[in-house]
């Protein structure tokens, strides 16, 4: 028997979305590698995948995340 139990980080009142079980949990039940959060409310955690999808779309279309040519005129330098 281990001397110390490994506890998941988090506390009651924090909400998480478990990627493995596809469910919302409070104060997490599952390991950090399998969850998104913490979120301030159950409703925010319920929308975790939608929020991630929207943010990914924003980042994919953000010109700051795309490589720009050096020098601005297309020449390398």
DAMO-V436051 format. One record per residue. N is the residue number from 1. RES is the residue in three letters. SS is DSSP state (2 for helix, 1 for strand, 0 for the rest). OMEGA is omega in whole degrees, 0 to 359 (none if undefined). BURIAL is b if it has 9 or more other ideal C-beta (glycine too) atoms within 8 Angstrom, else e. Layout:
N&RES&SS&OMEGA&BURIAL  N&RES&SS&OMEGA&BURIAL
//
This chain:
1&UNK&0&181&e  2&UNK&0&180&e  3&UNK&0&179&e  4&UNK&0&176&e  5&UNK&0&176&e  6&UNK&0&180&e  7&UNK&0&174&e  8&UNK&0&178&b  9&UNK&0&179&e  10&UNK&0&181&b  11&UNK&0&178&e  12&UNK&0&183&e  13&UNK&0&173&e  14&UNK&0&183&b  15&UNK&1&182&b  16&UNK&1&172&b  17&UNK&1&180&b  18&UNK&1&181&b  19&UNK&0&181&e  20&UNK&0&183&e  21&UNK&0&180&e  22&UNK&0&180&e  23&UNK&1&177&e  24&UNK&1&178&b  25&UNK&1&179&b  26&UNK&1&171&b  27&UNK&0&243&b  28&UNK&0&175&b  29&UNK&0&187&e  30&UNK&0&180&b  31&UNK&0&182&e  32&UNK&2&181&e  33&UNK&2&183&e  34&UNK&2&185&b  35&UNK&1&174&b  36&UNK&1&178&b  37&UNK&1&14&b  38&UNK&1&176&e  39&UNK&1&183&b  40&UNK&0&182&e  41&UNK&0&177&e  42&UNK&2&181&b  43&UNK&2&178&e  44&UNK&2&179&b  45&UNK&2&178&b  46&UNK&2&181&e  47&UNK&0&185&e  48&UNK&2&182&b  49&UNK&2&177&e  50&UNK&2&178&e  51&UNK&2&179&b  52&UNK&2&179&b  53&UNK&2&179&e  54&UNK&2&180&e  55&UNK&2&178&e  56&UNK&2&179&e  57&UNK&2&178&e  58&UNK&2&182&e  59&UNK&2&180&e  60&UNK&2&182&e  61&UNK&0&181&e  62&UNK&0&183&e  63&UNK&2&179&e  64&UNK&2&181&e  65&UNK&2&180&e  66&UNK&0&179&e  67&UNK&0&178&e  68&UNK&0&177&e  69&UNK&0&178&b  70&UNK&0&177&e  71&UNK&0&177&e  72&UNK&0&182&e  73&UNK&0&178&e  74&UNK&0&179&e  75&UNK&0&177&e  76&UNK&0&180&e  77&UNK&0&none&e
//
